[in-house]
Amino acid sequence: MEKNWTKIYSTNQLHLAEIAKAVLADHEIVTFMLNKKDSMYLFGEIELYALKDDVLRAINIIQKNEL
């Protein structure tokens, strides 16, 4: 992974990660999702990453929307 990406959000529920990604896309923030969830036992996290230039804005949007 390039050094320009920073983790901004983590959850164990895929639908919450998808909502956060969609909300950020509405604010023109580029993100990517990394699913670290185990497929058999369903434990682990889904992480959302944004470019370093957008990190503070993305975190503020996530907090404002209580995701």
N, C-alpha and C positions, 0 to 999 in steps of 0.2 A: 504494500500500500504506500502511496506517495505520502510525503511528510506534510502535504498541504491540507490533509483531511484530519478533522478532530471529532471525537465522539461527543455528541450533544444530547443523546437520549438513549435510555435503555429500559426495556420492559420484558416481561415474560409472556405478554399477550400480543399476538400478531396484529389483531385488529387495532390496538392502540398505536402501534408503530405505523401502521398504514394511515391512520387518521393524522398523526403528527406529520408524516411525510406529505400528505395531501395539503394540509394547512400551510406548511412551509412552501410548497410548490405554488400555492395561491399568492404567496408573498415574493415569488420569484427567487427563492433560495434553492439552489441545487443541493440535493442530498442523495445518499445511497444507503441502502439497508443491508446489514450483515446479519444473517440468521444463524445463531450459534446454538439453536435448540436441537436437542437430540431427537431424532425422528421416532425412536422406539419408546423411550421413557418420558418424553415430553418435558424435560427440564432444560434449563439454560435460558439465555437471554437473546433478544433481538436488539441489535444496536443500530442507531441512526447516526450517520456522519455528515458533516457539512464542511465546506471549504473554510479555512482559517479566517478569511475576511468576513464571513457571514456568521461566525460562531456566536458572538454576543447578541446579535439581532435574532438569530434562530432560538437561542435559549430564552430570550425575553418573550418571544411569540409563544413558545411552548408553555412557559409559566403563566402567561396572560390567559391562555386558553385552557389552563388546568389539565393538561394532557399527562 
